[in-house]
Each structure stands twice: as structure tokens, then as C-alpha cells.
């Protein structure tokens, strides 16, 4: 399964690219699909800020993202890095008190706010002090009316963006009228970007929603749920890495990641994933094997004389097949996750104590019994303990599979 997003560049007065608008797509047809606006925004956020890819969402300039009323009032933009995005108030939003308080809060948090497809209404007047950009649709308003609005409102401390700039005349006229930013087919059509999608099973998401509804949030329960789903685990660590750029200590466990998030952002994270309907057709065998390897690594560390924390071994085992799951190189994927150096070295080069544990699991999976014996000697583990660890891991992964795929 794949996710899609279209990116249309936004230019300044010197025709230099200063940002892109991200436009939700659900297939190769480059047009907005028949889908609820809340769902579209949630999927765009999940698939472009919490998942894999060539990091289009963070590359270069700011990204403009449309947010409908509910997403703004629920403060979903707080999930995103304020230095990377522009929050667009969708034209269908109602300028009521609830929206006003949300925009005021986002402004105070340092986010850049834009009014999308703006048509003057006195009720928007009080919003102007918290808005940085006003977007005017030249086709909808008409070129002359849009330019008159800019000329008559130069006193506002905002930048004006001309949308639907279709011709050279449109550009020159709006430039002379005082527009600051420009977007439209005259410059560039939206570029469709396709990437493999990462998503959580629907049932697991429901379980998470139930868990975050408790007061206070039970971090241990959520850790258990997330640990049983590799895509959720990846999304969580990816998200924590992106929202905590100044981490002093690299993340080494799911519990640590959950604590970094805190209750408020954890609730929002799970809510966005749920709304995005992140249940997809998954390669079931690979997911099951990832869980099995994770638990086996953990059990091997438990029964050895190694001083490694078992949760690090679990993490290394779970992500050891990430490249096969997501059809990307492991090196590129690990760039997106801030794991401790020993975990990264184990995954990439099979170095260190964790690397030895993974070598043992690799040999066991391949039924290379001679290599299993060698690795057992290196780790001080008996072959009987390896067999027991394997059986325990299989039983645990099968239990997780039953939870995620209940009989109909």
C-alpha cells in the first residue's frame, strides 16, 4: 500500500521558492479525492510527518497545510514542528469564539497562520492580529477584486499570497498590486509524490484509544500495546525524534519515548493515527517474524550474562527487518530514528553485544546450526536456552497476531 501527496511550490516576488503547499491525494490521479476534510488532514499528517519516505515533508522550505475547523479546535497542528509548517485555516471554517481561541493559542506557540481562499467577512477582523498570511484566490475573486483588496489593506501586518496565478498577466498584475507570494499553474503544477505507507492495525488503534481514555494515562499498558505492532512502534519513535530535536539522551525504549511525549501529545498522536484509518493490508508473515525476533532477542539477553537492557534487544530485533517491511534501505530508515549508537551499529553492521545477539538470531532463522554453536559460545548461552527463547518468542508473536487479527 502507498500514500500520496502533491506538492505545489510557493514563490516570492523574485520568483524564488519559499515553501510548498501539501495537497492530500489517495491515488495516482493528481486531484483531491472525495473524502472528509478531517480525514484528509489526519492522513496527510500521519503519512508525511510520522512515517517513512525521502523526507519530503521536512526538505527545504516550509510546508503549507490546510486544516478544517475540528482539527484546528482540537489543536492538531501542535503535533507538527512550528519551524517547518504554515497552518492554513480552511475557507470552510467558521470564525467563532472556539476557533479564535485555538488560533490565538497556536500563534502564541510560534506557528505561522494563513487564511486560505479568504473572502472578507467582518467576523474575521479580530483574527488578523494573529494571522501572518492572507491567501486570495484570483479565479474565485477575480483578478481586479483581489488586487483591490491588497491595495486597500496595506496597513495590515500580513503578507498577501496570490493563488491560482495562471498566466504571465496574472503574475505581473498581482505583483504590481503588492502581493508578496504567488502560487499557481503559471509557475508549476502540483508534483505527485508516492511512497510506501506505514500504518497500525485498526484493532490495535482502538485498543490504544481505550488506553489513552483512562485518567491518568497508563503508560505501561500503552507500551505493551505499541510493542506488539511494529508500524506503531516505528511511527512513535519517528514522531518523538521529529518533535524533540534537542534530546540529550537518544531514545532506547518505548517507555522512554512515551514519557518524552507526555499525556497531551500522546493523546493527540493516537487520535490522529486512529482518524487516519491506518489499518492497511500488511505483509503478515514479515510483521509476525519482526515480533518474533524482537521477543527472542529480549529473551536471549535475559538468559545471558550480557549487561544489556532487555528493552534495547527487543527494539533491535523488532527493527531488524524494517527494510523488508518498508521496501527501503535500513540505513536510510535509521536516519529517521534517533536510536542509541549501539543499537544502530548492531542493526547496520552487527557490531557489539547487540550485534552478536542479532547474529545468533540470524543463524537460527537460517537453520545454520554450526554458526548457532559459534554464536552461543561467544555469548555464553546454551543451545537449549536458544531453543527455549525461540519457542517463547513464537508463542508471544502468535498471541499478538491473534489480538491484531481476531476471528470473524
C-alpha positions as CSV (number, residue, x, y, z in Angstrom):
1,X,0.0,0.0,0.0
2,X,1.2,3.5,-0.8
3,X,0.5,7.1,0.4
4,X,0.3,10.0,-2.0
5,X,0.8,13.8,-1.6
6,X,1.0,16.6,-4.1
7,X,3.4,19.5,-3.6
8,X,2.9,22.8,-5.2
9,X,5.6,25.4,-4.8
10,X,5.0,28.9,-3.5
11,X,7.2,31.8,-4.8
12,X,8.2,35.2,-3.5
13,X,8.4,38.4,-5.5
14,X,11.7,37.4,-7.0
15,X,10.2,34.1,-8.1
16,X,12.3,32.1,-5.6
17,X,10.7,29.1,-4.0
18,X,10.0,29.8,-0.3
19,X,7.6,26.9,0.5
20,X,5.2,24.2,-0.8
21,X,1.6,23.5,-0.2
22,X,0.9,19.9,0.6
23,X,-2.2,18.6,-1.1
24,X,-3.7,15.3,0.0
25,X,-4.1,12.6,-2.6
26,X,-5.2,9.0,-2.2
27,X,-4.0,7.6,-5.6
28,X,-2.1,8.3,-8.7
29,X,-4.8,10.6,-10.0
30,X,-3.5,14.1,-9.1
31,X,-6.7,15.6,-7.8
32,X,-8.3,16.0,-4.4
33,X,-10.4,12.9,-3.7
34,X,-14.0,12.7,-2.4
35,X,-13.0,12.4,1.2
36,X,-13.9,14.1,4.5
37,X,-11.6,17.1,5.2
38,X,-10.8,16.0,8.7
39,X,-9.8,12.5,7.5
40,X,-7.7,14.0,4.6
41,X,-5.8,16.3,7.0
42,X,-5.2,13.5,9.5
43,X,-3.9,11.1,6.8
44,X,-1.7,13.8,5.4
45,X,-0.1,14.5,8.8
46,X,0.4,10.8,9.6
47,X,1.7,9.8,6.2
48,X,4.0,12.8,5.8
49,X,5.2,13.7,9.3
50,X,5.2,10.4,11.1
51,X,6.1,7.8,8.5
52,X,8.8,7.0,6.1
53,X,9.9,8.3,2.7
54,X,12.5,10.6,1.3
55,X,11.6,13.1,4.0
56,X,9.7,15.3,1.6
57,X,7.8,16.8,4.5
58,X,10.9,18.3,6.0
59,X,13.0,19.0,3.0
60,X,13.8,22.6,2.2
61,X,11.2,25.3,2.9
62,X,8.0,25.5,4.9
63,X,5.0,23.4,4.0
64,X,1.5,24.9,3.9
65,X,-1.1,22.5,5.2
66,X,-4.9,23.0,5.2
67,X,-6.7,22.4,8.5
68,X,-10.5,22.2,8.8
69,X,-12.4,23.5,11.8
70,X,-12.3,20.4,14.0
71,X,-8.6,19.8,13.5
72,X,-7.8,23.4,14.5
73,X,-10.1,23.5,17.5
74,X,-8.5,20.2,18.7
75,X,-5.1,21.8,18.3
76,X,-3.8,19.1,16.0
77,X,-1.1,21.5,14.5
78,X,0.7,21.2,17.8
79,X,1.8,17.7,16.6
80,X,3.9,19.4,13.8
81,X,7.2,21.3,14.1
82,X,6.4,25.0,14.1
83,X,9.5,25.9,12.2
84,X,8.6,23.6,9.3
85,X,4.9,24.4,8.6
86,X,2.4,27.1,7.9
87,X,-1.1,26.4,9.3
88,X,-3.8,27.2,6.8
89,X,-7.3,28.0,8.1
90,X,-9.5,26.3,5.6
91,X,-12.1,28.5,3.9
92,X,-14.9,26.4,5.2
93,X,-14.0,27.3,8.8
94,X,-16.5,29.4,10.9
95,X,-14.8,32.4,12.6
96,X,-16.4,31.7,16.0
97,X,-15.0,32.0,19.6
98,X,-13.8,28.4,19.7
99,X,-11.7,28.9,16.5
100,X,-10.5,32.3,17.6
101,X,-9.1,30.9,20.9
102,X,-7.4,28.0,19.0
103,X,-5.7,30.3,16.5
104,X,-4.6,32.7,19.3
105,X,-3.1,29.7,21.1
106,X,-1.3,28.5,18.0
107,X,0.0,32.0,17.4
108,X,1.4,32.3,20.9
109,X,3.1,28.9,20.4
110,X,5.0,30.3,17.5
111,X,3.1,28.9,14.5
112,X,2.7,30.8,11.2
113,X,-1.0,31.1,10.4
114,X,-2.6,31.7,7.0
115,X,-6.2,32.4,5.9
116,X,-6.9,30.2,2.9
117,X,-9.1,31.3,0.0
118,X,-10.0,34.4,2.0
119,X,-13.2,36.4,1.4
120,X,-13.8,39.4,3.6
121,X,-16.2,38.9,6.5
122,X,-16.3,41.3,9.4
123,X,-16.1,38.3,11.8
124,X,-12.6,37.6,10.7
125,X,-11.4,41.1,11.7
126,X,-10.3,40.1,15.2
127,X,-8.2,37.2,13.7
128,X,-6.0,39.5,11.7
129,X,-3.6,40.3,14.6
130,X,-2.8,36.5,14.8
131,X,-2.6,35.8,11.1
132,X,0.7,36.2,9.1
133,X,-0.5,35.4,5.5
134,X,-3.8,36.0,3.7
135,X,-4.3,33.9,0.6
136,X,-6.6,35.2,-2.2
137,X,-7.9,33.0,-5.0
138,X,-7.5,35.0,-8.2
139,X,-10.0,32.8,-10.1
140,X,-12.6,32.8,-7.4
141,X,-12.4,36.5,-6.5
142,X,-11.4,37.8,-9.9
143,X,-8.0,39.4,-10.5
144,X,-9.2,43.0,-10.2
145,X,-11.1,42.5,-6.9
146,X,-8.2,40.6,-5.4
147,X,-5.7,43.3,-6.3
148,X,-8.1,46.0,-4.9
149,X,-8.3,44.2,-1.6
150,X,-4.5,44.1,-1.3
151,X,-4.1,47.8,-2.3
152,X,-6.8,48.8,0.3
153,X,-5.3,46.7,3.1
154,X,-1.6,47.5,3.0
155,X,-1.9,48.7,6.6
156,X,-2.4,45.1,7.8
157,X,0.7,43.5,9.2
158,X,0.4,40.5,6.9
159,X,1.8,39.1,3.6
160,X,-0.7,38.6,0.7
161,X,-0.4,35.4,-1.3
162,X,-2.0,35.2,-4.8
163,X,-3.4,31.7,-5.5
164,X,-4.4,30.4,-9.0
165,X,-1.9,32.5,-10.8
166,X,-2.5,31.1,-14.3
167,X,-0.8,33.5,-16.7
168,X,2.0,36.0,-17.0
169,X,-0.6,38.8,-16.9
170,X,-1.9,37.4,-13.6
171,X,1.6,37.5,-12.1
172,X,2.5,40.9,-13.3
173,X,-0.8,42.5,-12.2
174,X,-0.7,40.9,-8.8
175,X,2.9,41.8,-8.4
176,X,2.3,45.4,-9.1
177,X,-0.7,45.4,-6.8
178,X,1.5,44.5,-3.9
179,X,1.2,40.7,-3.5
180,X,4.1,39.2,-1.6
181,X,3.7,35.5,-2.5
182,X,2.5,33.6,-5.6
183,X,1.2,30.1,-6.4
184,X,-0.4,28.6,-9.5
185,X,-0.1,26.8,-12.8
186,X,1.9,29.7,-14.3
187,X,4.8,28.7,-12.1
188,X,4.3,25.0,-11.6
189,X,1.6,22.3,-11.4
190,X,1.5,20.1,-8.2
191,X,4.0,17.4,-8.2
192,X,2.7,14.0,-7.1
193,X,4.8,12.1,-4.6
194,X,4.2,8.4,-3.9
195,X,5.7,6.4,-1.1
196,X,5.1,3.2,0.8
197,X,2.7,3.7,3.7
198,X,3.3,2.7,7.3
199,X,0.2,2.1,9.4
200,X,-1.2,0.5,12.5
201,X,-3.8,-2.2,12.6
202,X,-7.3,-1.0,13.3
203,X,-7.9,-3.1,16.3
204,X,-4.6,-2.0,17.9
205,X,-5.5,1.6,17.3
206,X,-8.9,1.0,19.1
207,X,-7.0,-0.6,22.0
208,X,-4.8,2.5,22.2
209,X,-7.7,4.8,22.1
210,X,-9.2,2.9,25.0
211,X,-5.9,3.1,26.9
212,X,-5.5,6.8,26.5
213,X,-9.0,7.5,27.7
214,X,-8.0,6.5,31.2
215,X,-7.1,9.1,33.8
216,X,-4.2,9.3,34.2
217,X,-2.8,7.6,31.1
218,X,-1.4,4.2,31.8
219,X,2.0,4.3,30.1
220,X,2.8,0.7,30.9
221,X,-0.4,-0.5,29.1
222,X,0.3,1.7,26.1
223,X,3.8,0.5,26.0
224,X,2.6,-3.1,25.8
225,X,0.1,-2.3,23.0
226,X,2.7,-0.4,20.9
227,X,5.3,-3.0,21.4
228,X,3.1,-5.6,19.7
229,X,2.8,-3.6,16.5
230,X,6.0,-2.8,14.5
231,X,4.5,0.0,12.4
232,X,3.1,1.8,15.5
233,X,6.5,1.4,17.2
234,X,8.2,3.0,14.2
235,X,5.7,5.8,13.9
236,X,6.1,6.6,17.6
237,X,9.9,6.8,17.6
238,X,9.9,8.7,14.3
239,X,7.4,11.2,15.8
240,X,9.3,11.6,19.1
241,X,12.6,12.2,17.1
242,X,11.0,14.9,15.0
243,X,9.3,16.7,17.8
244,X,12.3,16.5,20.3
245,X,15.2,17.7,18.2
246,X,17.3,18.5,21.4
247,X,17.1,15.1,23.1
248,X,20.1,14.9,25.4
249,X,19.9,11.1,25.6
250,X,19.0,9.0,22.5
251,X,15.8,7.0,22.8
252,X,16.4,3.4,23.8
253,X,12.9,2.1,24.8
254,X,9.3,2.6,24.0
255,X,8.6,3.7,27.6
256,X,11.2,6.4,27.3
257,X,9.6,7.6,24.0
258,X,6.1,7.7,25.7
259,X,7.5,9.7,28.6
260,X,9.0,12.2,26.2
261,X,5.7,12.7,24.6
262,X,3.7,13.3,27.7
263,X,0.0,12.7,28.1
264,X,-1.3,15.6,25.9
265,X,0.8,14.8,22.8
266,X,0.3,11.1,23.3
267,X,-3.4,11.5,23.2
268,X,-3.2,13.6,20.0
269,X,-0.7,11.2,18.4
270,X,-3.1,8.3,18.9
271,X,-6.1,10.3,17.9
272,X,-4.5,11.3,14.6
273,X,-3.5,7.7,13.8
274,X,-7.0,6.5,14.5
275,X,-8.7,9.2,12.4
276,X,-6.3,8.4,9.5
277,X,-7.7,4.8,9.4
278,X,-4.2,3.5,9.4
279,X,-5.2,-0.2,9.0
280,X,-3.8,-1.5,5.7
281,X,-3.1,-4.8,4.1
282,X,0.3,-5.7,5.7
283,X,2.8,-8.4,4.9
284,X,1.6,-10.5,7.8
285,X,4.5,-13.0,7.8
286,X,7.1,-10.3,8.0
287,X,5.3,-8.5,10.8
288,X,5.0,-11.7,12.8
289,X,8.7,-12.5,12.2
290,X,9.6,-9.0,13.4
291,X,7.8,-9.5,16.6
292,X,9.2,-13.0,17.0
293,X,12.8,-11.7,16.5
294,X,12.2,-8.9,19.0
295,X,11.0,-11.2,21.7
296,X,13.7,-13.7,21.0
297,X,16.4,-11.1,21.3
298,X,14.9,-9.9,24.6
299,X,14.8,-13.5,26.0
300,X,18.4,-14.2,24.9
301,X,19.7,-11.2,26.8
302,X,17.6,-12.2,29.8
303,X,19.2,-15.6,30.0
304,X,22.8,-14.5,29.2
305,X,25.5,-12.8,31.2
306,X,25.2,-9.7,29.0
307,X,24.7,-6.4,30.7
308,X,22.4,-5.0,28.0
309,X,18.9,-3.7,28.9
310,X,16.4,-6.3,27.5
311,X,14.3,-3.5,26.0
312,X,17.2,-2.5,23.8
313,X,17.4,-6.0,22.5
314,X,13.7,-6.0,21.9
315,X,14.0,-2.8,19.9
316,X,16.9,-4.1,17.8
317,X,15.1,-7.4,17.0
318,X,11.9,-5.6,16.0
319,X,13.6,-3.2,13.6
320,X,16.0,-5.8,12.1
321,X,13.5,-6.5,9.3
322,X,12.4,-2.9,8.8
323,X,14.0,-2.6,5.4
324,X,12.0,-5.6,4.1
325,X,8.8,-4.3,5.7
326,X,9.0,-0.9,4.1
327,X,11.0,-1.5,0.9
328,X,13.7,1.0,1.9
329,X,17.3,0.6,2.9
330,X,17.8,0.1,6.6
331,X,20.5,2.9,6.6
332,X,18.0,5.4,5.2
333,X,15.3,4.4,7.7
334,X,17.6,4.6,10.7
335,X,18.4,8.2,9.8
336,X,14.8,9.0,10.7
337,X,15.0,7.3,14.1
338,X,17.2,8.6,17.0
339,X,18.3,5.3,18.4
340,X,21.3,4.8,20.7
341,X,24.6,4.2,18.8
342,X,24.9,0.6,20.0
343,X,21.5,-0.2,18.6
344,X,22.3,1.4,15.2
345,X,25.7,-0.3,15.0
346,X,24.0,-3.6,15.8
347,X,21.4,-3.2,13.1
348,X,23.7,-1.9,10.4
349,X,26.9,-3.8,11.0
350,X,26.1,-6.5,13.6
351,X,28.7,-5.0,15.9
352,X,28.8,-5.0,19.7
353,X,26.9,-7.2,22.1
354,X,23.6,-6.5,20.4
355,X,25.1,-7.3,17.1
356,X,26.2,-10.7,18.4
357,X,22.6,-11.4,19.6
358,X,21.3,-10.5,16.2
359,X,23.9,-12.8,14.6
360,X,22.6,-15.6,16.7
361,X,19.0,-15.0,15.8
362,X,20.0,-14.7,12.1
363,X,21.8,-18.0,12.2
364,X,18.9,-19.7,14.0
365,X,16.4,-18.4,11.4
366,X,18.6,-19.8,8.6
367,X,19.0,-23.1,10.5
368,X,22.8,-22.7,10.3
369,X,23.4,-24.8,13.3
370,X,27.2,-24.6,13.1
371,X,27.0,-20.8,13.3
372,X,24.5,-21.1,16.1
373,X,27.0,-23.1,18.1
374,X,29.7,-20.5,17.4
375,X,27.5,-17.6,18.5
376,X,26.3,-19.4,21.6
377,X,30.0,-19.8,22.7
378,X,30.6,-16.1,22.1
379,X,27.6,-15.1,24.2
380,X,27.9,-17.8,26.9
381,X,24.5,-19.2,26.1
382,X,23.5,-22.9,25.7
383,X,21.8,-24.1,22.6
384,X,18.9,-25.3,24.8
385,X,18.4,-21.7,26.0
386,X,18.3,-20.6,22.4
387,X,15.6,-23.2,21.6
388,X,13.6,-22.1,24.7
389,X,13.9,-18.4,23.7
390,X,12.7,-19.2,20.2
391,X,9.6,-21.2,21.5
392,X,8.7,-18.4,23.9
393,X,9.1,-15.8,21.1
394,X,6.9,-17.8,18.8
395,X,4.2,-18.2,21.4
396,X,4.3,-14.5,22.2
397,X,4.2,-13.4,18.5
398,X,1.3,-15.8,17.8
399,X,-0.6,-14.3,20.7
400,X,0.0,-10.8,19.3
401,X,-1.2,-12.0,15.9
402,X,-4.5,-13.3,17.5
403,X,-5.0,-9.9,19.2
404,X,-4.5,-8.0,16.0
405,X,-6.4,-10.4,13.8
406,X,-9.4,-11.8,15.8
407,X,-11.5,-14.4,14.1
408,X,-14.6,-13.1,12.3
